[in-house]
């Protein structure tokens, strides 16, 4: 018999014990001994009444570092627990992109109060970031970056970078700009360090620039960083002036959020901004019940279609036995096709212009799948009924699988063309539509072949 492995106390357990017993020294030791990411994760596992108490005991150097690694929903809750002075101080210690991400989740009056209490420079930068559309590249860029001029010598450029290293989020990749701020090229810090000090920066810069416009979607920024294997992506305006940079850690958050959102939509669940652990039962009920009610109404049509063919069912009872298999297979084929296309559209692997080429490929694949499913069900039809029943069921299976596959492939393209999220082509939606039309196809074929009234 395998022994039961009991896990020891977690970091969250130790923090909770130290907080409840007022062991301040032990609490400080725990916080100092663990990375900010681990403390942030453990804080999320604590009861919410302990969050403020823990932050009150953090030194100022670690407060912003730990806070920046909290999930957005936890950041919002914690900020609302702090008094205005503490909240303003905390926002002021965050990087600009992190601070903007927190502020966009707050109520407008709360945002205004915090911004008014910040220094004018910080207030101006954060206001400009929040002015960009939601989910745009401008919202997640950081304006904290260092640039060099192509006419400078390498020695001058390195001196400039040393002076501005504290305000730049990263200096691994450095961008060269004109006097007006237009992006001219880029150079690696390593290349500057290994170059002769008397060389000009212009002799070392690369002009194969990959950038993103500030109003473009965050997902496009993530796609370009992934496609071109970048560690930093410059954000420019319509004139080519560099406004900020997006780093890999910024787009990792975007990818995680977008992927989670797509999964929720494909499961016919509304957008869920909270984590599943923190979401209340009321919220989960409200997010799920709407689609389920819509799908119930759709499935009423399925019942109506079955009732319409009541005479055929009475004449050949064996048709009822095969109905669930045919309909479920068609729905599953549609869900498979839809999932593949939704994911390919999300990653940029395919574009809407590829619809015709992929449609032709899906016809061939669906035909093969339909023939395989038809052959498998033909044997059962011949066993439970007769040759005519077997032929009717097999032909219906073939048509339903082909229809389900083509419908599942086409719907995401149609939604994309209509500027809607293709993830809305959820598996429950496709399955329900294929159910209704599949019943009509199934009994229509059976009635025609078996010559039933």
C-alpha positions in Angstrom: 0.0 0.0 0.0 1.3 3.4 -1.0 2.0 5.7 1.9 0.1 8.9 2.0 2.5 11.8 1.6 1.5 14.8 3.8 2.7 18.1 2.6 4.3 20.4 5.2 3.2 23.9 6.0 3.4 26.3 3.1 4.8 29.8 3.0 1.3 31.1 3.3 0.8 29.0 6.5 4.0 30.4 8.0 3.0 34.0 7.2 -0.5 33.5 8.6 0.9 32.1 11.8 3.3 34.9 12.2 0.6 37.5 11.6 -1.9 35.9 13.9 0.6 35.6 16.8 2.2 39.0 16.2 5.7 37.5 15.6 7.1 40.5 13.7 10.7 39.3 13.7 9.7 35.9 12.2 7.5 37.7 9.7 10.4 39.9 8.6 12.7 36.9 8.3 10.2 35.1 6.1 9.7 38.1 3.8 13.5 38.7 3.5 14.2 35.0 2.8 11.8 34.6 -0.2 11.6 36.2 -3.6 8.9 38.9 -4.2 7.1 36.5 -6.6 6.7 33.8 -3.8 5.5 36.4 -1.3 3.0 37.7 -3.7 1.7 34.2 -4.4 1.5 33.4 -0.7 -0.4 36.6 0.0 -3.1 35.6 -2.4 -3.6 32.4 -0.4 -4.1 34.4 2.9 -7.5 35.6 4.1 -8.1 39.1 2.8 -8.1 40.6 6.3 -4.5 39.7 6.5 -3.4 41.5 3.3 -3.3 45.0 4.8 -1.6 43.7 8.0 1.1 42.1 6.0 1.7 45.2 3.8 1.9 47.4 6.9 4.9 45.4 8.0 6.8 45.5 4.7 9.7 47.8 4.3 9.3 50.4 1.6 12.0 48.8 -0.7 10.0 45.6 -1.0 6.4 46.9 -1.0 6.3 47.9 -4.6 8.3 44.9 -5.7 5.8 42.4 -4.1 2.8 44.4 -5.1 3.8 44.4 -8.8 3.7 40.6 -8.9 0.2 40.3 -7.5 -2.7 39.5 -9.8 -4.6 42.6 -11.0 -7.7 41.7 -9.0 -5.6 41.4 -5.8 -3.9 44.7 -6.5 -7.2 46.4 -6.7 -8.6 45.0 -3.5 -5.4 45.7 -1.6 -5.2 49.3 -2.9 -8.8 49.9 -1.7 -7.8 48.7 1.8 -5.0 51.3 2.1 -5.5 54.9 3.1 -5.1 57.5 0.4 -1.5 58.5 1.4 -0.4 54.8 1.4 -2.1 54.1 -1.9 -0.5 57.1 -3.5 3.0 56.3 -2.2 2.6 52.7 -3.5 1.5 53.8 -7.0 4.4 56.3 -7.1 6.9 53.5 -6.4 5.7 51.3 -9.3 7.0 51.4 -12.8 4.7 53.5 -15.0 3.3 50.5 -17.0 2.5 48.6 -13.8 0.9 51.7 -12.2 -1.3 52.3 -15.3 -2.4 48.6 -15.2 -3.5 49.1 -11.6 -5.2 52.4 -12.1 -7.3 51.3 -15.1 -9.1 48.8 -12.8 -10.1 51.4 -10.3 -13.2 53.7 -10.2 -12.7 57.0 -11.9 -12.9 59.1 -8.8 -10.3 56.9 -7.0 -8.0 57.3 -10.0 -8.4 61.1 -10.0 -7.6 61.3 -6.3 -4.4 59.2 -6.6 -3.3 61.1 -9.7 -3.8 64.5 -8.1 -1.6 63.5 -5.2 1.3 62.4 -7.4 4.1 64.7 -8.6 3.3 66.5 -11.8 5.7 64.5 -13.9 4.3 61.2 -12.8 0.7 62.5 -13.2 1.4 63.6 -16.8 3.0 60.2 -17.8 0.2 58.1 -16.2 -2.5 60.3 -17.7 -1.0 59.8 -21.2 -0.8 56.0 -20.8 -4.4 55.8 -19.6 -5.5 57.9 -22.6 -4.6 55.0 -25.0 -7.4 52.5 -25.8 -7.8 49.5 -23.6 -5.9 46.5 -24.9 -3.7 48.7 -27.1 0.1 48.5 -27.1 0.3 52.0 -25.6 -1.4 50.8 -22.4 1.3 48.3 -21.6 4.4 50.2 -22.8 6.8 51.8 -20.4 8.1 55.3 -21.2 11.2 54.5 -19.1 13.9 53.8 -21.7 17.3 55.0 -22.8 18.2 56.2 -26.4 21.4 57.2 -28.1 22.2 59.4 -31.1 24.0 57.9 -34.1 26.5 60.7 -34.3 27.8 60.0 -30.7 30.9 58.0 -30.2 30.7 54.7 -28.4 32.4 56.2 -25.4 29.8 59.1 -25.2 26.9 56.6 -25.6 28.2 54.4 -22.8 28.6 57.4 -20.5 25.0 58.4 -21.3 23.7 55.0 -20.5 25.5 54.9 -17.2 23.9 58.2 -16.2 20.4 57.0 -17.2 20.6 53.4 -16.2 18.3 53.9 -13.2 15.4 55.3 -15.2 15.6 52.7 -18.0 13.7 49.4 -17.6 16.3 47.6 -19.8 19.5 48.6 -21.6 20.2 45.3 -23.3 18.8 46.7 -26.5 19.3 50.4 -27.1 17.5 52.4 -29.7 19.1 55.2 -31.8 17.0 58.2 -32.5 17.1 61.5 -34.5 17.0 64.8 -32.7 13.2 64.8 -33.2 13.0 61.3 -31.5 12.3 59.3 -34.7 13.5 55.7 -34.4 16.5 55.1 -36.7 17.8 51.7 -35.5 19.0 49.6 -32.6 22.1 48.2 -31.1 23.0 45.6 -28.5 24.7 46.8 -25.3 27.2 44.0 -25.8 28.1 45.4 -29.3 28.9 48.8 -27.8 31.0 47.3 -25.0 33.1 45.4 -27.5 33.5 48.3 -29.9 36.4 50.8 -29.9 35.4 53.9 -27.9 36.2 56.2 -30.9 33.7 54.6 -33.3 30.4 56.3 -33.8 27.2 54.6 -32.7 25.9 55.0 -36.3 28.5 52.5 -37.5 27.1 49.9 -35.2 23.4 50.3 -35.4 21.0 47.9 -37.2 18.3 49.4 -39.4 16.0 46.4 -39.6 13.6 47.9 -37.2 10.5 46.0 -35.9 8.1 48.2 -34.0 4.4 48.5 -33.1 2.2 51.6 -33.3 0.8 52.7 -30.0 -2.8 52.2 -31.0 -2.3 48.7 -32.3 -3.6 45.7 -30.3 -1.5 44.2 -27.5 -1.8 40.8 -29.1 -0.1 42.1 -32.2 2.8 43.4 -30.0 3.0 39.9 -28.5 2.9 38.3 -31.9 5.8 40.4 -33.2 8.0 39.8 -30.1 7.4 36.1 -30.5 7.8 36.0 -34.3 11.0 38.1 -34.4 12.4 36.6 -31.2 12.8 40.0 -29.5 13.5 40.9 -25.9 12.1 44.4 -26.3 9.8 46.0 -28.8 9.7 49.8 -29.5 6.3 51.6 -29.5 6.1 54.5 -32.0 3.5 57.0 -33.1 2.3 57.6 -36.6 5.4 59.7 -37.4 7.8 57.0 -36.2 8.7 58.8 -33.0 9.5 56.3 -30.2 7.1 56.6 -27.3 8.1 53.7 -25.1 9.1 50.0 -25.1 7.3 46.7 -24.4 9.4 43.9 -22.8 8.9 40.2 -22.8 7.5 40.1 -19.3 4.8 42.6 -20.4 3.6 40.4 -23.3 3.7 37.2 -21.2 1.0 38.7 -19.1 -1.0 39.6 -22.2 -0.7 36.1 -23.6 -1.8 34.6 -20.4 -4.8 36.9 -20.1 -5.9 36.5 -23.7 -5.5 32.7 -23.6 -7.6 32.5 -20.4 -10.2 34.8 -22.0 -10.4 32.6 -25.1 -10.8 29.4 -23.0 -13.7 31.1 -21.1 -15.4 32.2 -24.3 -15.0 28.8 -26.0 -16.6 27.2 -22.9 -19.5 29.6 -23.3 -18.5 31.5 -20.1 -18.6 35.3 -20.0 -15.4 37.2 -19.4 -14.1 36.3 -15.9 -11.7 39.0 -14.6 -11.2 37.3 -11.2 -9.4 34.1 -10.7 -11.6 31.0 -10.3 -10.5 30.7 -6.6 -11.5 34.3 -5.8 -14.7 34.4 -7.8 -17.9 34.2 -5.8 -20.6 31.6 -6.4 -22.9 34.4 -7.5 -20.5 35.7 -10.0 -19.8 32.2 -11.4 -23.5 31.6 -11.6 -24.1 34.8 -13.5 -21.3 34.3 -15.9 -22.5 30.8 -16.9 -26.3 30.9 -16.7 -26.8 33.3 -19.7 -25.2 31.1 -22.3 -26.9 28.0 -20.8 -30.3 29.6 -21.1 -29.6 30.6 -24.8 -28.4 27.0 -25.5 -31.6 25.6 -23.9 -33.7 27.7 -26.3 -31.6 26.5 -29.2 -32.1 22.9 -28.1 -35.9 23.4 -28.0 -35.5 23.5 -31.8 -33.9 20.1 -31.6 -37.0 18.7 -29.8 -39.2 20.4 -32.4 -37.3 18.8 -35.2 -37.6 15.3 -33.6 -41.3 15.8 -33.1 -41.7 16.7 -36.8 -40.4 13.3 -37.7 -42.5 11.4 -35.2 -44.0 9.2 -38.0 -40.6 8.1 -39.2 -39.6 7.2 -35.7 -42.7 5.1 -35.2 -42.1 3.3 -38.5 -38.5 2.5 -37.8 -37.7 2.5 -34.1 -34.1 1.6 -34.7 -33.5 5.2 -36.0 -33.7 6.4 -32.4 -30.8 4.2 -31.3 -28.4 5.8 -33.8 -29.6 9.4 -33.3 -27.3 10.3 -30.3 -24.3 8.8 -32.0 -24.8 10.7 -35.3 -25.6 14.1 -33.6 -22.8 13.8 -31.0 -20.2 12.9 -33.7 -21.2 15.9 -35.9 -21.0 18.3 -32.9 -17.6 16.9 -31.9 -16.3 17.2 -35.5 -17.4 20.9 -35.5 -15.9 21.6 -32.2 -12.5 20.1 -33.3 -12.5 22.2 -36.5 -13.5 25.4 -34.6 -10.8 24.9 -31.9 -8.1 24.5 -34.5 -9.1 27.6 -36.4 -9.7 29.8 -33.3 -6.2 29.0 -32.0 -4.6 29.5 -35.5 -6.2 32.9 -35.8 -5.2 33.9 -32.3 -1.5 33.0 -32.9 -1.5 34.6 -36.4 -0.8 31.3 -38.0 -3.7 31.9 -40.4 -5.5 35.0 -41.6 -9.0 35.6 -42.9 -7.7 35.6 -46.5 -6.7 31.9 -45.9 -10.4 30.9 -45.6 -10.7 29.5 -49.2 -7.5 27.5 -49.1 -8.3 26.1 -45.6 -11.9 25.5 -46.7 -10.8 23.3 -49.5 -8.5 21.4 -47.2 -11.3 21.0 -44.6 -13.6 19.6 -47.3 -11.0 16.8 -47.9 -10.4 16.1 -44.2 -14.2 16.2 -43.4 -14.9 13.8 -46.3 -12.3 11.3 -44.9 -13.7 11.7 -41.4 -17.3 11.3 -42.7 -16.5 8.1 -44.6 -14.7 6.6 -41.6 -17.6 7.4 -39.2 -20.1 6.2 -41.8 -18.3 2.9 -42.2 -18.2 2.4 -38.4 -21.9 3.0 -38.0 -23.0 1.0 -41.1 -22.2 -2.3 -39.4 -24.4 -1.4 -36.4 -27.2 -0.3 -38.6 -27.1 -3.6 -40.5 -27.1 -5.5 -37.3 -29.9 -3.7 -35.5 -32.0 -3.0 -38.6 -31.5 -4.1 -42.2 -29.5 -3.0 -45.2 -31.7 0.0 -45.9 -31.5 1.2 -42.3 -27.7 0.8 -42.4 -27.4 2.7 -45.7 -29.6 5.5 -44.4 -27.7 5.9 -41.1 -24.3 5.8 -42.8 -25.2 8.4 -45.4 -26.7 10.7 -42.6 -23.6 10.2 -40.5 -21.4 11.2 -43.5 -23.4 14.4 -44.2 -23.7 15.5 -40.6 -19.9 15.1 -40.0 -19.1 17.0 -43.2 -21.6 19.8 -42.3 -20.4 20.0 -38.7 -16.7 20.2 -39.7 -17.3 22.9 -42.3 -19.6 24.9 -40.0 -17.0 24.7 -37.2 -14.2 25.9 -39.5 -16.2 28.7 -41.1 -17.8 30.3 -38.1 -14.5 31.7 -36.6 -13.6 33.3 -40.0 -17.1 34.9 -40.2 -16.8 36.3 -36.7 -13.3 37.7 -37.4 -14.6 39.3 -40.6 -17.3 40.9 -38.5 -14.6 42.2 -36.1 -15.9 39.9 -33.3 -13.8 37.6 -31.2 -13.5 34.3 -33.0 -13.3 32.6 -29.6 -17.1 33.3 -29.3 -17.4 30.3 -31.7 -17.7 28.2 -28.5 -17.9 24.5 -28.5 -21.4 24.5 -26.9 -22.7 27.0 -29.5 -21.4 25.0 -32.4 -22.6 21.7 -30.9 -26.1 23.1 -30.4 -26.4 24.4 -34.0 -25.1 21.2 -35.4 -27.5 19.3 -33.2 -30.5 21.1 -34.7 -29.5 20.9 -38.3 -28.0 17.4 -37.8 -31.4 16.1 -36.7 -33.0 17.5 -39.8 -30.4 16.0 -42.0 -30.5 12.6 -40.2 -34.3 12.1 -40.3 -34.5 13.8 -43.8 -32.1 11.2 -45.2 -33.7 8.3 -43.4 -37.2 9.4 -44.5 -36.1 9.7 -48.2 -34.2 6.4 -48.3 -36.7 4.3 -46.3 -39.6 6.1 -48.1 -41.3 6.9 -44.8 -44.3 9.2 -44.4 
